[in-house]
Amino acid sequence: MDITHVITRLIVGGAQENTVSSVLGLRRRPGLRVDLISGPTTGPEGTLEPVFDDHPGCLTVIPDLIRPVRPLADFRAYRTLFRRFRSTRPDIVHTHSGKAGFVGRLAAHRAGVPCVIHTIHGPSFGPFQGTGANLAFTLAERLAGRVTDHFVVVAEAMTRQYLAAGIGRPDQYTRIFSGFDLDPYLSVTRDPGVGRRLGLGPDDIVVGMIARLFELKGHDDLFELAPALVRRHPRLKFLLVGDGPWRARFEARAQEPDLRGRVVFSGLVPPSRVPEMVGQMDLLIHLSRREGLPRALPQALAAGRPVVAYDCDGAGEVCLDGRTGFLVPPGNRVRLEECLENLIRDPGLRARLGGVGREWVSERFRVETMVEGLATLYRRIGPQDRNGAAH
């Protein structure tokens, strides 16, 4: 069976790491021939393209497949994908992300690809954007949905949102958690050498956040609460992992009198170094207003760190309120501060919630489980030969 995955770009991010792990894992399965098409990767979010240096022929980059809406470039990308699919004749085209999901599915359908699958890593529409953009993206998803045979979702919240928008039928959706290599997280310890390089002491209480430094990620809410928390807890520090266009803005806020020396910016780190960052944390917060299922949440839980998250999209499917952490209504800073206060004050509570989270995640988020789920789905809905076997 020949499968081509398509994604808009390969920045360092959850959807991209999911796609790369899926492609490489599926390539090791007998009977599956898998490749990946991506647009160019630029910007401060880093790139995963070097992962494919050891896999010649697996990755193809299409220059016109870009994230912003550019009608001429979008048409050229559509035409390039259509010609590629007509030439290579894959059995399945599996798309990821908004732009690649739209043009990729339309091109695959027109090229006569037998099965078109799309993974919804996060919503393309919702209250996080203006009315005009929301309407445009909803209509685009409805149009692409008409030529989609099946949807993979990383959280059931995505199924509910897309069905409510009139996209697809319930039997067209399958949830497959976004798996990752659990072992580095399960065995992580608080490395003093890493702490010294970051400016963190062994007695510091560290609240961590792994997120792009940009809008909708919730850093502003954290900075509003941080001064009061620091005044009450002199050993408290914040570790912000990631980079992005708003970094200078947040660095300026970190220079406010109450926060000077209390906020550490690690910058962008490769996925292989995320476990050592999580190892420095006592708890992790995730305040995004738009996310399918935040990868940082199961990563922290795998390391035995409790989590606090806004109840957006699929966060509540991992941040189990009162069991693995605390779920907070989006924007409710009073409740957010209360939850952080409880965890900062009580190491026993942190250990209990983190322990439950580690056990829960280890049963559900292994990368092998994700790859097996995709392979099973392909066999179930992919094209069959006349003997009933999957191509």
C-alpha positions in Angstrom: 0.0 0.0 0.0 1.4 3.4 -1.0 0.6 6.3 1.3 1.6 10.0 0.9 1.4 12.4 3.8 1.1 16.1 3.2 1.8 18.9 5.7 2.2 22.7 5.3 5.5 23.0 7.1 7.9 21.1 9.4 8.4 23.6 12.2 9.2 22.2 15.7 5.6 21.7 16.9 3.2 19.1 18.1 1.4 18.5 14.8 4.7 18.3 12.9 6.3 15.9 15.4 3.2 13.7 15.2 3.4 13.6 11.4 7.2 12.9 11.3 6.8 10.1 13.9 3.9 8.7 12.0 5.7 8.7 8.6 8.9 7.2 10.0 7.0 4.6 12.1 4.8 3.5 9.2 7.8 3.2 6.9 9.0 0.4 9.1 5.8 -1.6 8.7 5.9 -4.4 6.1 3.7 -3.7 3.0 3.6 0.0 3.5 5.5 2.5 1.3 5.2 5.9 2.9 6.5 9.4 1.9 6.0 12.9 3.0 5.3 16.2 1.1 5.8 19.5 2.9 6.0 23.2 2.2 9.1 25.1 3.1 10.0 25.7 6.7 11.1 29.2 7.8 10.9 31.3 10.9 12.0 31.2 14.5 10.1 28.0 15.3 12.9 25.8 14.0 12.7 22.9 11.5 12.4 19.2 11.6 13.6 18.7 8.0 17.0 17.4 9.1 15.3 14.3 10.6 14.9 13.1 7.0 18.6 13.3 6.1 18.9 9.6 7.0 15.9 8.8 4.9 16.7 9.8 1.3 13.7 10.1 -1.0 11.2 10.3 1.9 10.7 14.1 2.0 9.7 16.3 -0.9 9.4 20.1 -0.3 7.0 22.1 -2.5 8.0 25.8 -2.4 4.5 27.1 -3.1 2.9 25.2 -0.2 2.9 28.0 2.3 0.9 28.8 5.4 -0.5 32.3 4.5 -3.4 32.6 2.1 -1.9 33.5 -1.3 -4.2 32.6 -4.2 -1.6 32.4 -6.9 0.9 30.3 -4.7 -2.0 28.2 -3.4 -3.1 27.4 -7.0 0.4 26.5 -8.0 0.7 24.2 -4.9 -2.6 22.6 -5.8 -1.5 22.0 -9.4 1.9 20.6 -8.3 0.2 18.2 -5.9 -2.4 17.1 -8.5 0.3 16.3 -11.0 2.3 14.5 -8.3 -0.6 12.3 -7.3 -1.5 11.6 -10.9 2.0 10.5 -11.5 2.7 8.5 -8.3 -0.8 7.1 -7.9 -0.8 6.6 -4.1 -3.5 4.4 -2.5 -4.0 6.9 0.3 -3.2 10.6 0.7 -3.2 11.6 4.3 -3.1 15.4 5.0 -2.2 17.4 8.0 -2.7 21.1 9.0 -5.0 23.8 7.4 -3.4 24.8 4.1 -2.0 21.4 3.2 -5.3 19.8 4.3 -7.3 22.0 2.0 -5.3 22.0 -1.2 -4.0 18.5 -0.6 -7.4 16.9 -0.3 -8.8 18.7 -3.3 -5.8 17.8 -5.4 -6.0 14.1 -4.3 -9.7 13.9 -5.0 -9.3 15.4 -8.5 -6.3 13.1 -9.2 -8.5 10.1 -8.4 -6.7 8.9 -5.2 -8.8 6.1 -3.9 -8.8 7.1 -0.2 -8.3 10.6 1.3 -7.7 11.0 5.1 -7.1 14.2 7.1 -5.8 14.5 10.6 -7.3 17.4 12.6 -4.5 18.4 15.0 -6.4 21.6 16.0 -9.4 23.6 14.9 -9.2 25.8 11.8 -12.2 27.8 13.0 -13.6 29.0 16.3 -13.9 32.0 18.6 -10.2 32.7 18.6 -10.4 34.6 15.3 -12.6 37.3 13.7 -16.0 36.6 12.2 -14.9 36.9 8.6 -11.9 34.6 9.0 -14.0 32.1 11.0 -16.6 31.9 8.2 -14.0 31.5 5.5 -12.2 28.7 7.3 -15.4 26.9 8.2 -16.6 27.0 4.5 -13.1 25.8 3.4 -13.3 22.9 5.8 -16.8 22.0 4.7 -15.7 22.0 1.1 -12.6 19.8 1.8 -14.7 17.6 4.0 -16.9 16.6 1.1 -13.9 14.9 -0.5 -12.5 13.3 2.7 -13.1 9.7 3.3 -12.0 9.7 6.9 -10.8 12.0 9.7 -8.3 11.2 12.3 -8.6 13.4 15.4 -6.1 13.8 18.3 -9.0 14.5 20.7 -12.7 13.8 20.7 -13.2 17.5 21.1 -12.3 17.9 17.5 -14.9 15.4 16.4 -17.6 17.3 18.3 -16.5 20.7 16.9 -16.4 19.5 13.3 -19.6 17.6 13.4 -21.3 20.6 14.9 -20.0 22.6 11.9 -21.7 20.2 9.5 -18.4 18.4 8.5 -18.6 14.7 8.0 -20.5 11.9 9.8 -19.7 10.4 13.2 -18.6 7.1 11.6 -15.9 9.0 9.6 -14.0 10.0 12.7 -11.3 8.0 14.6 -9.4 9.3 17.6 -5.7 8.4 17.7 -3.8 10.0 20.5 -0.6 11.8 19.4 2.0 9.4 20.6 5.7 10.1 21.3 8.7 8.3 22.7 7.8 7.9 26.3 11.0 6.4 27.7 13.0 9.7 28.0 10.1 11.2 30.0 9.5 8.2 32.2 13.1 8.1 33.3 13.7 11.8 33.5 15.4 13.3 36.6 16.2 16.9 37.6 19.7 17.3 36.3 21.7 19.8 38.4 24.0 20.6 35.4 21.0 21.6 33.2 19.6 23.6 36.1 22.8 25.6 36.5 23.0 26.4 32.8 19.4 27.7 33.0 19.9 29.6 36.2 17.7 27.3 38.3 18.7 26.2 41.8 18.0 22.8 43.3 15.6 24.4 45.8 13.7 26.5 43.3 10.0 25.6 42.7 9.7 25.7 38.9 6.5 26.3 37.0 7.1 25.4 33.4 5.4 26.3 30.1 6.2 24.7 26.7 4.6 26.9 24.0 5.3 29.1 21.1 5.9 32.7 22.2 2.9 34.2 20.4 -0.7 35.1 20.7 -3.4 32.6 22.0 -0.8 30.7 24.0 -1.7 32.3 27.3 1.6 33.9 28.4 0.0 37.2 29.2 -2.3 35.5 31.7 0.8 34.0 33.4 2.6 37.3 33.5 -0.4 38.9 35.2 -0.4 36.4 38.0 3.4 35.8 38.4 4.3 38.9 40.5 1.8 38.0 43.3 2.9 34.4 43.2 6.6 35.4 43.5 5.9 37.7 46.4 4.3 34.8 48.3 6.9 32.2 47.3 10.4 33.6 47.2 11.8 30.3 45.7 9.4 30.4 42.7 10.7 30.6 39.2 9.2 30.2 35.7 10.7 28.3 32.8 9.4 29.2 29.4 10.4 26.7 26.7 10.0 27.9 23.1 10.5 30.8 20.8 8.4 33.0 18.6 7.6 36.5 17.4 6.5 37.8 20.8 9.6 36.8 22.7 10.9 40.4 23.0 7.6 41.5 24.4 7.6 38.8 27.1 11.3 39.4 27.9 10.4 43.0 28.6 7.7 42.0 31.0 10.1 39.6 32.7 12.2 42.7 33.6 9.5 44.2 35.7 10.8 44.7 39.3 8.9 41.7 40.9 9.9 39.3 38.1 13.5 40.3 37.4 15.6 37.1 37.7 12.5 34.9 38.1 11.7 34.1 34.4 14.0 31.9 32.4 13.7 31.7 28.6 15.2 28.5 27.3 14.6 29.5 23.7 13.8 26.9 21.1 15.0 23.4 21.9 14.9 20.4 19.7 12.4 17.6 20.6 15.3 15.5 22.0 16.0 18.1 24.7 12.4 18.6 25.8 12.6 15.8 28.4 15.5 17.6 30.2 13.5 20.8 30.2 10.5 19.0 31.7 12.9 17.4 34.3 13.6 20.9 35.7 9.9 21.6 36.3 7.8 20.9 39.3 4.6 21.4 37.4 3.5 22.5 33.9 0.9 25.0 32.8 -0.8 25.2 29.4 -2.9 28.2 28.8 -3.5 28.0 25.0 -6.9 29.1 23.6 -6.5 27.0 20.5 -5.1 23.5 20.5 -6.3 20.0 19.4 -4.6 18.2 22.3 -1.5 19.9 23.7 1.5 17.6 23.4 3.1 19.2 26.3 0.5 17.9 28.7 1.1 14.2 28.2 4.8 14.9 28.1 4.8 16.5 31.5 2.6 13.8 32.9 4.8 11.1 31.6 7.6 12.7 33.6 5.4 12.6 36.7 4.7 16.4 36.7 1.2 17.6 37.3 -0.5 20.0 34.9 -2.8 23.0 35.0 -4.5 23.8 31.7 -7.3 25.9 30.3 -10.3 23.8 29.4 -9.9 24.4 25.6 -10.4 21.8 22.9 -8.9 18.5 23.9 -6.9 19.6 27.1 -9.6 18.0 29.3 -9.0 14.6 27.8 -5.5 14.5 29.4 -5.7 17.1 32.2 -8.2 15.2 34.3 -9.4 17.7 36.8 -8.4 16.6 40.3 -6.7 13.4 39.1 -3.8 14.5 36.9 -3.9 18.2 37.4 -6.4 21.1 37.4 -8.6 22.2 34.5 -9.4 25.9 34.5 -12.1 27.8 32.6 -10.3 29.9 29.9 -9.3 33.3 31.1 -10.4 32.7 34.7 -7.3 34.1 36.4 -8.7 33.8 39.9 -9.2 30.0 39.5 -5.8 29.7 37.7 -4.0 31.5 40.6 -5.8 29.3 43.1 -4.7 26.1 41.3 -1.2 27.2 41.0 -1.1 28.2 44.6 -2.3 24.8 45.8 0.4 23.0 43.7 3.2 25.4 44.6 2.5 25.0 48.4 1.9 21.2 48.4 4.7 18.9 47.1 2.6 15.9 48.2 -0.2 17.0 46.0 2.2 17.5 43.1 3.6 13.9 43.6 0.1 12.4 43.8 -1.3 14.0 40.7 1.9 13.5 38.8 2.0 9.8 39.7 -1.6 9.2 38.5 -0.8 11.1 35.3 2.4 9.1 34.6 0.4 5.8 34.8 -2.5 7.1 32.7 -0.3 8.5 29.9 2.0 5.5 29.7 -0.9 3.3 28.8 -2.1 5.6 25.9 0.6 7.7 24.4 3.3 5.4 23.2 4.4 6.2 19.6 4.0 2.6 18.8 0.3 2.7 19.8 -0.2 5.7 17.5 1.5 4.0 14.5 -0.4 0.8 15.0 -3.7 2.8 15.1 -2.9 4.4 11.8 -1.8 1.1 10.2 -5.1 -0.5 11.4 -7.1 2.4 10.0 -5.4 2.1 6.6 -6.1 -1.6 6.4 -9.7 -1.0 7.3 -10.6 1.8 5.0 -7.9 1.7 2.3 -8.4 0.3 -1.1 -8.7 -3.5 -1.3 -7.6 -5.9 -4.0 -10.1 -8.5 -5.4 -9.1 -11.0 -2.7 -10.1 -8.5 0.0 -6.5 -7.7 1.1 -5.3 -4.1 1.5 -3.1 -2.9 -1.3 
